[in-house]
Amino acid sequence: MKSSSTIGVIVPEISNTFFGELFSGVEDVTKKHNYSLLYSGNDNDKEADYKALDMMKMQRVRGLLYIPAVNYAALGILDKLQRKLDRMNCPIVCMDRDVGLKCDIVHFDDQSAVRKAVLALANEGHSKIAIIIGEEENILSIQRFEGYLEGLKQAGIQYDEKLVLRGSYTRVSGYQVTKRMIAQEDQPTAVITCNNLLSKGYLQAVCEYTHGKTDLYTHIGLDEIDMMQYLGIPYNCIQRDAYELGRSAAELLMKRIEQPEEAYQHMILSSPLIHQTF
């Protein structure tokens, strides 16, 4: 019944490069403390999330770094998730999103970041600013959309629901949604895409339409795309340092293991706007 020397890590998509960078930050900390790692993906699915948590409990992990799969509070089952986590009998740090759990939390302020992106575009004269975003019930989508609305209001731009394009946080969805946007009669002049996979799908669709160019609209993506840098293509993005997210969360977990009675911490990391084309 003793706990192991393993730290569990549960993220939405193991194949996403954002989480690959997060893993690097986690590993650099856990190696120093002689912990091994056990990874699992929850595919942004509640049942897969429960199975991943059950597996971590069965493996008796010493601590857990956890990104919830869905917006449990909106579904009315946050208490159920909290009880499940409490039964794991190990320290837990929630990463990337705050769904209201009673544990240590580390995440970015996506709402403020998207608001600043809208204002930066407005300052360049854009008034038709589209946003390509994920599922409406997703906690990150809610926060990012609120930031979008705040930015429009602060810039004195009237909200236009036709400029809000929803899909899922996948490359395929980004591609499909962008194709629909390009076909619209009323065109935006600027576009914000709300994660790196949506941005990749967006760029694929734009490059197809323009035969290789990426400047059909002024574009800001949430998260960097390394390939753009490697190819020397200017790219505007909200820079969320995934490595720092993983490192900070792992450091917080190490402290929690050593000092289990300390008050919970809520850490918000900065995410600056990096713009190269405007």
Secondary structure, 3 states (H helix, E strand, C coil): CCCCCEEEEEECCCCCHHHHHHHHHHHHHHHHCCCEEEEEECCCCHHHHHHHHHHHHHCCCCEEEECCCCCHHHHCCHHHHHHHHHCCCCCEEEECCCCCCCCEEEEECHHHHHHHHHHHHHHCCCCCEEEEECCCCCHHHHHHHHHHHHHHHHHCCCCCHHHEEECCCCHHHHHHHHHHHHHCCCCCCEEEECCHHHHHHHHHHHHHHHCCCCCCCEEEEECCCHHHHHCCCCCCEECCCHHHHHHHHHHHHHHHHHCCCCCCCEEEECCCEECCCC
